Amino acid sequence: MAKPRKKIAVHEEIFIRECLKCGREFRADGRFIRVCNRCKGTEDWRNLRIYYELNPSYRESW
């Protein structure tokens, strides 16, 4: 008979972020997600037709 396996807890990281494009808060599934799905869902984003810049509020903090 096979030995039962131990259950390993999976650490899911959910971050509340401010989108670098629109500035709205969103839930990011990982630490490197910086643009919300709403902005990524635009046709321009999907087709890479436009150049995205940071939200102006981020430029002021530099």
C-alpha positions as CSV (number, residue, x, y, z in Angstrom):
1,M,0.0,0.0,0.0
2,A,1.2,3.5,-0.9
3,K,2.3,5.9,1.8
4,P,-0.1,8.8,2.2
5,R,1.3,12.1,1.0
6,K,1.5,15.2,3.3
7,K,-0.5,18.2,2.3
8,I,1.6,21.2,1.7
9,A,0.1,24.7,2.3
10,V,0.3,26.9,-0.7
11,H,1.1,30.5,0.0
12,E,-1.0,32.7,-2.3
13,E,0.2,36.2,-2.5
14,I,-2.6,38.8,-3.2
15,F,-1.5,42.4,-3.3
16,I,-3.6,45.5,-3.5
17,R,-1.9,47.7,-6.1
18,E,-2.5,51.0,-7.8
19,C,-2.5,50.5,-11.6
20,L,0.5,52.2,-13.3
21,K,-1.8,53.1,-16.2
22,C,-5.1,54.3,-14.8
23,G,-4.3,54.8,-11.1
24,R,-7.2,52.6,-9.8
25,E,-6.6,50.1,-7.1
26,F,-6.8,46.5,-8.1
27,R,-6.0,43.0,-6.7
28,A,-2.7,41.7,-8.2
29,D,-2.2,38.0,-8.1
30,G,1.6,38.4,-7.9
31,R,4.2,40.8,-6.8
32,F,5.2,41.8,-10.3
33,I,1.7,42.7,-11.6
34,R,1.5,46.4,-12.0
35,V,-1.2,47.1,-14.7
36,C,-4.8,46.1,-14.0
37,N,-6.8,43.7,-16.1
38,R,-9.1,46.5,-17.2
39,C,-6.2,48.3,-18.8
40,K,-4.8,45.1,-20.2
41,G,-8.2,44.3,-21.7
42,T,-8.2,47.2,-24.0
43,E,-7.8,46.5,-27.7
44,D,-4.8,48.9,-27.9
45,W,-3.0,47.0,-25.2
46,R,-3.7,43.6,-26.7
47,N,-2.6,44.7,-30.1
48,L,0.3,46.8,-28.8
49,R,-0.7,49.7,-31.0
50,I,0.0,52.5,-28.5
51,Y,2.8,53.4,-26.2
52,Y,1.7,53.3,-22.5
53,E,3.1,55.8,-20.1
54,L,3.0,55.9,-16.4
55,N,0.2,57.6,-14.6
56,P,1.2,61.3,-14.2
57,S,1.0,61.1,-10.4
58,Y,4.0,58.7,-10.5
59,R,6.1,61.1,-12.5
60,E,5.6,63.8,-9.9
61,S,7.0,61.6,-7.2
62,W,10.4,61.2,-9.0
